[in-house]
Amino acid sequence: MINFKSLHKSRPSLVIAFSVLAASYSSTSMAGRLCVERAEVTKLFVGEVNGNMGTDGGNAIYAEFDNQTTIAANLKYNLDDEKGKGLLSILRTAFIMKAKVDVWDHHGDNCDDFDEVDIY
């Protein structure tokens, strides 16, 4: 456990930096927009996919859901990004298990792409 009183006495700049970081994190968290709710993944498209968000150099990830929605992973969440590999893993699991998912967009909140998948 951190003793903030002793930390404050020995390293005041560290306490200030921590406080600023915590305040900025809490004020910039984005609620996001729910784009697909409790739907099954019916198709996955990976690689040189010609969709609305482009191919991202052959690293694109697109998912189609049972509500006929097809949506791309955000360009920062594709195969050439560790975050994208995680999203693809969740999508594959949901596809194989026929589990329901929620898909969220936190970048622009307009559902042109997604960056979060919740599996049920």
PyMOL commands that set and color helices and strands:
alter all, ss='L'
color gray80, all
select helices_A, chain A and resi 4-10+12-28+56-58+75-77+82-97
alter helices_A, ss='H'
color red, helices_A
select strands_A, chain A and resi 33-47+60-65+70-73+100-105+113-114+116-119
alter strands_A, ss='S'
color yellow, strands_A
deselect
rebuild
show_as cartoon
